[in-house]
Amino acid sequence: MSETLPITEARAKFGSLVRRTAHARERITITDHGQPAAVFINPSELAELEERVLELEEQLAVSRYRSEKEAGTFVGVPHDEVGKLLGLEGE
């Protein structure tokens, strides 16, 4: 379930909106001058979404690597350069 409220109304209902988000997993959009300004989302749901984004980014990276390797256009980064990029130089 989702609800949209102007910031003035959300301010008056802040506590109940937070509880609804936490317990009912509702997403509540807060608007400022009619434009979306913030969204209340359950922390567990946010963690799930962030994890899914990471999974999709990994899948995309692997897909790009395979496509570039197959096309002969893949350019790797030398091991010592990776160390420098990660700040591991001299370790």
Sequence and secondary structure as in RCSB ss.txt:
>XXXX:A:sequence
MSETLPITEARAKFGSLVRRTAHARERITITDHGQPAAVFINPSELAELEERVLELEEQLAVSRYRSEKEAGTFV
GVPHDEVGKLLGLEGE
>XXXX:A:secstr
 EEEEEHHHHHHTHHHHHHHHHHH  EEEEEETTEEEEEE  HHHHHHHHHHHHHHHHHHHHHHHHHHHHHT   
   HHHHHHHTT TT 
